[in-house]
Amino acid sequence: MAKDIRLEKIDAYRWRIPKSYMSGMRVDGIIYANEKLLAQAKSEEALQQVANVAHLPGIVKHSLAMPDLHWGYGFVIGGVAATDPHADGVVSPGGIGYDINCGVRLVRTNLTSEQLEGKTKDLVASLFEKVPCGVGSTGKIRLTSAEEKRMIEAGSRWAIEHEYGLPEDLQFTEAHGFLPRANADAASKRALERGKNQLGTLGSGNHFLEVQVVDRVLYREAAEVMGLTEGQICIMIHTGSRGFGYQVCDEHVKTWVKVAKKYGIDLPDRQLAAAPINSPEGQEYITAMACGANYAWNNRQCITHWVRQAFMDFFDTSKDELGLELVYDVAHNIGKFEKHRVDGVERELFVHRKGATRAFPAGHPEIPDKYQKIGQPVFIPGSMGTASYVLVGNPLAMEQTWGTTCHGAGRMLSRRRAIQATKGRQIDKDLEKQGIFVRAKGRRTLHEEVPEAYKDVDEVVKVVDAAGLSRRVARLRPIGVVKG
């Protein structure tokens, strides 16, 4: 079906699915891609999902997709949609995803690649030992039920108060690591059980902890503000809300088909099931989702603490000597109330970002003072053997995409197909030949997450740069990877 979608070319990096394509579409679909990435998207149902999202009640302006788009649950991964709470706008759990507040943070160091010469493999082994990872992994933190509830309501200031980080870390975390609508009473007993012992764990799948080298600086002024220089060692952490967030999403997507019917919401895909934002069901989900977001920020904060400890132990020196400063932390699976200008008037909208990263420009009041002149840092992770990127938000993103850019390379092969394509290969040995040392809980993960399962991250990032959504600052290449 997707192959038959009539696309209108807007310019070199934007394509339109007109709302006349399908009865019930309330707005056009807009895809950011070049010819190569668009051809890849046409091979699956991703474009159809962009059209499906355009049916959501209260959707404003467009159903959007970033250049890393690929098929997801209900919403395309790489999808963005804003709905108006004051005009019958809805919230759709599929538009935020199962891994609520999956996101990325970057920690800079004072180390250079020369100082790690001959030590990387041992450093990766130390990180692997200190940061729990893998399917169902449990952490070093044991929470009582009451403490877990306090944690998900407080956001990542809970971690700071318990000495799993530094007060300034909150300043450099999106939303200061806290969504205010969180209420633990909205979290089910099962979600609380799943999350109780997983805090401070990496998990599995595409999540990772990487030791990286700043390979190339592309925007020197912004790099200097962030404290990034060529040859420098950084650590990138990519994970989310673990079993807690998964459970929150799962419980709602399984029951919301009936909820959508209750409110007369007719959608082309049952996976898009939605409820009015201002309904009891909509408010309950948003409250539970906020708990999941706060869990994820605490999770990345606690992992940062273990990473700092691992570096200090390994190099037998202090944090001040090593640097180990948080550059920023940004989410890419989240729903948030934000103020945006629509037809010249500021309105409060509910922005769904699923596999898409907030990219606010210079001068935006929600970004730290340190970044006011350059824009919000954005991190686009690669895939184990490929580069990652640091970017900053551009003003055009506020006009076109609700201040949003891409979130990664985007899958091309399913996990099953990736395993089949790499049968008989030793992925860790292949990567070691490229100077990348990998430690993983299981070999299956390495086959599922093999670099060729993903699109070309360089190509994806070029599109959002050329389209004016975000500007490339630096390219980082991996030298050490911890996987679940």
C-alpha positions as CSV (number, residue, x, y, z in Angstrom):
1,M,0.0,0.0,0.0
2,A,2.8,2.4,0.9
3,K,4.4,2.1,-2.5
4,D,1.2,3.5,-4.1
5,I,1.2,6.7,-2.0
6,R,1.3,9.8,-4.1
7,L,4.1,12.0,-2.9
8,E,4.5,15.6,-3.8
9,K,8.1,17.0,-3.7
10,I,8.2,20.2,-1.8
11,D,12.0,20.7,-2.0
12,A,15.2,18.6,-1.9
13,Y,14.5,17.4,1.6
14,R,10.7,17.5,2.1
15,W,7.9,15.4,0.6
16,R,4.2,15.8,1.1
17,I,1.4,13.2,1.4
18,P,-1.6,15.4,0.6
19,K,-4.6,14.9,2.9
20,S,-6.6,14.1,-0.3
21,Y,-4.7,10.8,-0.4
22,M,-7.0,9.1,2.1
23,S,-10.4,9.9,3.4
24,G,-10.3,11.0,7.0
25,M,-6.9,12.7,6.9
26,R,-7.2,16.0,8.7
27,V,-3.7,17.3,7.7
28,D,-1.0,16.6,5.2
29,G,1.9,14.3,6.0
30,I,5.4,15.8,5.6
31,I,8.5,13.5,5.3
32,Y,12.0,14.8,5.7
33,A,14.3,12.7,3.5
34,N,16.5,12.7,0.4
35,E,15.9,10.4,-2.5
36,K,18.0,7.6,-1.1
37,L,16.3,7.6,2.3
38,L,12.9,8.0,0.8
39,A,13.4,4.9,-1.3
40,Q,14.3,2.9,1.8
41,A,11.1,4.2,3.5
42,K,9.0,3.1,0.6
43,S,10.0,-0.5,1.1
44,E,7.8,-0.8,4.2
45,E,4.6,0.6,5.6
46,A,6.3,3.7,7.2
47,L,4.8,6.2,4.7
48,Q,1.3,4.7,5.3
49,Q,1.8,5.2,9.0
50,V,2.5,8.9,8.4
51,A,-0.8,9.1,6.6
52,N,-2.6,7.2,9.4
53,V,-1.4,9.6,12.1
54,A,-2.9,12.5,10.1
55,H,-6.3,11.1,11.1
56,L,-5.8,11.9,14.8
57,P,-8.5,14.3,16.2
58,G,-7.0,17.7,17.1
59,I,-3.8,17.2,15.1
60,V,-2.2,20.6,14.2
61,K,-0.6,21.5,10.9
62,H,1.0,18.2,9.8
63,S,1.8,14.6,10.5
64,L,5.6,14.6,10.5
65,A,8.4,12.1,9.9
66,M,12.1,12.5,10.2
67,P,14.7,11.0,7.8
68,D,15.4,8.0,10.1
69,L,11.7,6.9,9.8
70,H,10.8,3.2,9.9
71,W,7.8,1.2,10.8
72,G,6.7,1.2,14.4
73,Y,3.7,0.4,16.6
74,G,0.9,2.7,15.3
75,F,3.1,5.7,14.8
76,V,6.1,5.6,12.5
77,I,9.4,5.6,14.4
78,G,10.7,9.0,13.6
79,G,7.2,10.4,13.9
80,V,6.1,13.8,15.3
81,A,2.5,15.0,15.9
82,A,1.2,17.9,17.9
83,T,-2.4,17.9,19.1
84,D,-4.4,20.8,20.6
85,P,-5.9,20.0,24.1
86,H,-8.3,22.8,23.6
87,A,-9.7,21.6,20.3
88,D,-10.5,17.9,21.1
89,G,-6.9,16.9,20.7
90,V,-6.0,13.3,21.7
91,V,-3.0,11.5,23.2
92,S,-2.0,8.2,21.6
93,P,0.4,5.9,23.6
94,G,1.6,4.5,20.2
95,G,2.9,8.0,19.5
96,I,5.3,7.9,22.4
97,G,6.2,4.3,22.3
98,Y,6.9,1.3,24.6
99,D,10.2,2.6,25.9
100,I,9.0,5.9,27.4
101,N,11.7,8.5,27.5
102,C,14.3,6.4,25.8
103,G,17.0,9.1,25.3
104,V,20.6,9.9,25.1
105,R,23.1,11.8,27.2
106,L,26.7,12.7,26.6
107,V,29.5,13.0,29.2
108,R,32.7,14.9,28.2
109,T,36.1,14.1,29.7
110,N,39.5,15.8,29.8
111,L,41.1,12.7,28.3
112,T,42.4,12.3,24.8
113,S,42.5,9.3,22.6
114,E,46.3,9.1,23.1
115,Q,45.8,8.6,26.8
116,L,43.6,5.6,26.2
117,E,46.0,4.0,23.8
118,G,46.3,0.3,24.7
119,K,43.8,0.7,27.6
120,T,40.4,0.8,25.9
121,K,39.7,-2.9,26.1
122,D,40.3,-2.9,29.8
123,L,38.3,0.2,30.3
124,V,35.3,-1.3,28.5
125,A,35.6,-4.4,30.7
126,S,35.5,-2.2,33.8
127,L,32.4,-0.4,32.5
128,F,30.8,-3.7,31.7
129,E,31.4,-4.9,35.2
130,K,30.1,-1.7,36.9
131,V,27.0,-0.9,34.8
132,P,24.4,-3.7,34.8
133,C,23.0,-4.6,31.4
134,G,21.1,-7.2,29.5
135,V,17.5,-8.4,29.3
136,G,15.8,-8.3,32.7
137,S,19.0,-7.0,34.3
138,T,18.7,-5.7,37.9
139,G,20.7,-3.0,39.4
140,K,22.7,-2.2,42.6
141,I,19.9,0.0,43.9
142,R,17.2,-1.8,45.9
143,L,14.0,0.3,46.3
144,T,11.2,-0.1,48.7
145,S,7.8,0.4,47.2
146,A,7.4,3.8,48.9
147,E,10.9,4.9,47.7
148,E,10.2,3.9,44.1
149,K,7.0,6.0,44.2
150,R,9.0,9.0,45.5
151,M,11.5,8.5,42.7
152,I,9.1,8.5,39.8
153,E,7.2,11.5,41.2
154,A,10.4,13.5,41.9
155,G,12.2,13.0,38.6
156,S,16.0,12.9,38.5
157,R,16.5,15.2,41.5
158,W,15.7,12.0,43.4
159,A,19.0,10.6,42.1
160,I,20.9,13.7,43.0
161,E,19.5,13.8,46.5
162,H,20.7,10.2,46.9
163,E,24.2,11.2,45.7
164,Y,24.0,9.5,42.3
165,G,25.2,12.6,40.5
166,L,25.9,16.3,40.8
167,P,23.3,19.2,41.3
168,E,24.5,20.8,37.9
169,D,23.5,17.6,36.1
170,L,19.8,18.7,36.5
171,Q,20.6,21.9,34.7
172,F,21.8,20.0,31.7
173,T,18.9,17.5,31.5
174,E,15.9,18.2,29.3
175,A,13.1,19.5,31.5
176,H,15.5,19.3,34.4
177,G,14.8,15.6,34.4
178,F,11.2,16.0,35.6
179,L,7.7,15.9,34.2
180,P,5.4,17.5,36.8
181,R,2.2,15.6,36.2
182,A,3.7,12.3,37.5
183,N,1.6,10.6,40.2
184,A,2.6,7.2,41.3
185,D,-1.0,6.3,41.9
186,A,-1.4,6.1,38.1
187,A,1.3,3.3,37.9
188,S,0.0,-0.2,38.1
189,K,1.3,-2.7,40.6
190,R,2.9,-4.7,37.8
191,A,4.7,-1.6,36.4
192,L,6.1,-0.8,39.9
193,E,7.2,-4.5,40.4
194,R,9.0,-4.4,37.0
195,G,10.8,-1.2,37.8
196,K,11.6,-1.8,41.4
197,N,15.1,-3.4,40.9
198,Q,16.0,-2.1,37.4
199,L,17.1,1.4,38.2
200,G,20.6,2.1,37.0
201,T,20.6,-0.6,34.4
202,L,21.3,-0.3,30.6
203,G,18.9,-3.0,29.4
204,S,19.3,-4.6,26.0
205,G,18.4,-4.1,22.3
206,N,19.7,-0.9,20.7
207,H,20.6,0.6,24.1
208,F,24.3,1.1,24.8
209,L,27.1,2.8,26.7
210,E,29.9,3.9,24.3
211,V,33.3,5.3,24.8
212,Q,33.8,7.7,21.8
213,V,36.4,9.9,20.3
214,V,35.5,13.3,18.9
215,D,36.4,12.5,15.3
216,R,35.6,15.8,13.7
217,V,34.4,19.3,14.7
218,L,32.0,20.8,12.2
219,Y,30.8,23.9,14.1
220,R,33.6,25.2,16.2
221,E,31.8,27.9,18.2
222,A,29.2,25.5,19.5
223,A,31.8,22.8,20.2
224,E,33.8,25.2,22.3
225,V,30.7,26.1,24.3
226,M,30.1,22.4,25.0
227,G,33.7,21.8,25.7
228,L,34.3,19.4,22.8
229,T,37.6,19.2,20.9
230,E,39.0,16.8,18.3
231,G,40.6,13.7,19.8
232,Q,38.7,14.1,23.0
233,I,37.1,11.1,24.8
234,C,33.4,11.2,25.6
235,I,30.9,8.7,26.9
236,M,27.4,8.4,25.3
237,I,24.6,6.7,27.3
238,H,21.5,5.5,25.4
239,T,18.7,3.9,27.4
240,G,15.2,4.5,28.8
241,S,12.6,3.5,31.4
242,R,13.2,-0.3,31.3
243,G,10.4,-2.6,32.3
244,F,8.5,0.2,34.1
245,G,7.9,2.2,30.9
246,Y,7.2,-0.8,28.8
247,Q,4.5,-1.9,31.2
248,V,2.8,1.5,31.3
249,C,2.6,1.6,27.5
250,D,1.6,-2.1,27.1
251,E,-1.3,-1.7,29.5
252,H,-2.7,1.2,27.7
253,V,-2.4,0.1,24.1
254,K,-4.1,-3.2,25.0
255,T,-7.2,-1.5,26.4
256,W,-7.5,1.7,24.5
257,V,-9.2,0.3,21.4
258,K,-12.4,0.3,23.6
259,V,-11.5,3.7,24.9
260,A,-11.3,5.1,21.4
261,K,-14.7,3.6,20.5
262,K,-16.1,5.1,23.7
263,Y,-15.2,8.6,22.5
264,G,-16.2,8.0,18.8
265,I,-12.6,8.2,17.6
266,D,-12.4,6.4,14.2
267,L,-8.8,5.6,13.1
268,P,-7.5,3.5,10.3
269,D,-5.2,1.4,12.5
270,R,-6.2,0.0,15.9
271,Q,-2.6,0.6,17.1
272,L,-3.2,4.3,16.9
273,A,-5.8,4.0,19.7
274,A,-6.2,7.3,21.4
275,A,-8.2,9.2,24.0
276,P,-9.0,12.9,24.3
277,I,-6.3,14.6,26.3
278,N,-8.8,16.1,28.7
279,S,-10.7,12.9,29.3
280,P,-10.1,10.8,32.5
281,E,-8.4,8.1,30.5
282,G,-6.2,10.7,28.6
283,Q,-5.2,12.3,31.9
284,E,-4.5,9.0,33.6
285,Y,-2.2,7.9,30.8
286,I,-0.3,11.2,30.7
287,T,0.2,10.9,34.4
288,A,1.5,7.4,34.1
289,M,3.7,8.3,31.1
290,A,5.2,11.1,33.2
291,C,6.1,8.6,35.8
292,G,7.9,6.5,33.1
293,A,9.7,9.6,31.8
294,N,10.9,10.4,35.4
295,Y,12.0,6.8,35.8
296,A,14.2,7.0,32.7
297,W,15.9,10.3,33.7
298,N,16.7,8.7,37.0
299,N,18.0,5.6,35.2
300,R,20.4,7.5,33.0
301,Q,21.5,9.6,36.0
302,C,22.3,6.6,38.1
303,I,24.2,5.0,35.1
304,T,26.2,8.3,34.8
305,H,27.2,7.9,38.4
306,W,28.5,4.3,37.8
307,V,30.3,5.5,34.7
308,R,32.0,8.3,36.7
309,Q,33.0,5.8,39.4
310,A,34.4,3.4,36.8
311,F,36.5,6.1,35.2
312,M,37.8,7.4,38.5
313,D,38.7,3.8,39.7
314,F,40.3,2.9,36.4
315,F,42.5,6.0,36.2
316,D,42.9,6.2,40.0
317,T,42.2,9.9,40.0
318,S,39.5,12.4,40.8
319,K,36.5,13.6,38.8
320,D,37.9,17.1,38.7
321,E,41.0,15.7,37.0
322,L,39.0,13.6,34.5
323,G,36.3,16.2,33.8
324,L,33.3,13.8,33.4
325,E,30.8,16.7,32.9
326,L,27.4,16.2,31.6
327,V,27.0,18.0,28.3
328,Y,23.2,17.4,28.0
329,D,20.5,14.7,28.2
330,V,17.7,14.7,25.7
331,A,14.7,12.4,25.3
332,H,13.5,10.9,22.0
333,N,10.3,8.9,23.0
334,I,8.1,11.3,25.0
335,G,4.9,13.4,25.0
336,K,5.0,16.9,26.4
337,F,2.9,20.0,26.8
338,E,4.7,22.8,25.1
339,K,4.0,26.3,23.8
340,H,4.3,26.9,20.1
341,R,3.2,29.5,17.7
342,V,0.4,28.5,15.3
343,D,-0.6,31.0,12.7
344,G,1.1,33.7,14.7
345,V,-0.6,32.9,18.0
346,E,1.1,31.1,20.9
347,R,-0.9,27.9,21.8
348,E,-0.3,25.1,24.3
349,L,0.0,21.8,22.4
350,F,0.7,18.2,23.3
351,V,3.7,17.1,21.2
352,H,4.2,13.4,20.6
353,R,7.9,12.6,19.7
354,K,8.5,8.9,18.9
355,G,12.0,8.3,17.7
356,A,12.4,12.0,17.4
357,T,14.5,14.5,19.4
358,R,13.7,17.9,20.8
359,A,15.9,20.5,19.0
360,F,15.1,24.0,20.5
361,P,17.1,26.9,19.0
362,A,19.3,29.6,20.6
363,G,17.3,31.9,22.8
364,H,14.6,29.4,23.8
365,P,13.7,29.8,27.5
366,E,13.7,26.1,28.2
367,I,17.4,25.5,27.4
368,P,20.3,26.2,29.9
369,D,21.9,29.6,30.0
370,K,25.2,28.0,28.8
371,Y,23.6,27.1,25.5
372,Q,21.4,30.2,25.0
373,K,23.7,31.5,22.2
374,I,24.1,28.3,20.3
375,G,20.9,26.3,20.8
376,Q,20.0,23.1,22.6
377,P,22.5,20.2,22.2
378,V,21.1,17.2,20.2
379,F,22.6,13.7,20.2
380,I,22.1,11.3,17.3
381,P,23.5,7.9,18.2
382,G,25.1,5.6,15.7
383,S,24.9,1.8,15.8
384,M,27.8,0.1,17.6
385,G,30.2,0.4,14.7
386,T,29.2,3.7,13.2
387,A,29.6,7.4,14.2
388,S,27.3,9.4,16.4
389,Y,26.7,13.1,16.1
390,V,26.3,16.2,18.2
391,L,24.0,18.9,16.8
392,V,22.2,22.0,18.0
393,G,18.6,23.1,17.3
394,N,17.8,25.6,14.6
395,P,15.0,28.3,14.5
396,L,13.5,26.7,11.4
397,A,12.7,23.6,13.5
398,M,10.3,25.7,15.6
399,E,8.5,26.8,12.4
400,Q,8.3,23.4,10.7
401,T,8.6,20.5,13.2
402,W,7.6,21.8,16.7
403,G,11.3,22.1,17.5
404,T,12.2,18.6,16.5
405,T,14.9,16.6,14.6
406,C,15.8,13.0,14.0
407,H,16.9,10.5,16.7
408,G,19.3,8.0,15.1
409,A,20.1,6.1,12.0
410,G,16.8,4.2,11.9
411,R,16.5,0.4,11.3
412,M,16.6,-1.1,7.8
413,L,16.6,-4.8,8.9
414,S,14.3,-6.3,11.5
415,R,16.2,-8.1,14.3
416,R,15.3,-11.4,12.9
417,R,16.6,-10.5,9.4
418,A,19.7,-9.1,11.0
419,I,20.4,-12.4,12.8
420,Q,19.8,-14.3,9.5
421,A,22.1,-12.0,7.5
422,T,25.0,-12.3,10.0
423,K,24.8,-16.0,10.7
424,G,28.2,-17.5,11.3
425,R,29.9,-14.1,11.8
426,Q,31.7,-13.1,15.0
427,I,30.5,-9.5,15.3
428,D,32.7,-8.6,18.3
429,K,35.8,-9.8,16.4
430,D,34.8,-7.9,13.2
431,L,34.4,-4.7,15.3
432,E,37.7,-5.3,17.1
433,K,39.5,-5.3,13.7
434,Q,38.1,-1.8,13.2
435,G,39.5,-0.7,16.6
436,I,36.2,-1.0,18.5
437,F,36.1,-3.2,21.6
438,V,32.7,-4.6,22.5
439,R,31.4,-6.3,25.6
440,A,27.8,-7.7,25.6
441,K,25.7,-10.0,27.7
442,G,24.7,-12.1,24.8
443,R,25.9,-12.7,21.2
444,R,22.4,-12.5,19.9
445,T,22.3,-8.8,20.7
446,L,25.4,-8.2,18.7
447,H,23.8,-9.9,15.7
448,E,20.5,-8.0,16.1
449,E,22.3,-4.6,16.4
450,V,24.9,-5.1,13.7
451,P,25.7,-1.8,12.0
452,E,24.4,-2.8,8.6
453,A,20.9,-3.3,10.2
454,Y,20.7,0.5,10.2
455,K,20.6,3.3,7.7
456,D,23.6,5.4,7.1
457,V,23.7,7.9,10.1
458,D,25.9,10.3,8.1
459,E,23.2,10.5,5.4
460,V,20.4,11.0,8.0
461,V,22.2,13.8,9.8
462,K,23.1,15.5,6.5
463,V,19.3,15.8,5.7
464,V,18.3,17.4,9.0
465,D,21.3,19.8,8.7
466,A,20.5,20.7,5.1
467,A,16.8,21.0,5.8
468,G,17.6,23.5,8.5
469,L,16.2,21.6,11.5
470,S,19.5,21.2,13.4
471,R,23.1,22.0,12.7
472,R,26.0,19.5,12.9
473,V,28.5,20.3,15.6
474,A,30.8,17.3,15.9
475,R,31.1,13.7,14.7
476,L,32.1,11.0,17.3
477,R,33.3,7.6,16.5
478,P,33.1,4.6,18.9
479,I,36.2,2.9,20.3
480,G,34.5,0.9,23.1
481,V,30.9,-0.4,23.5
482,V,28.9,-2.0,26.3
483,K,25.7,-3.7,25.1
484,G,23.0,-5.8,26.9
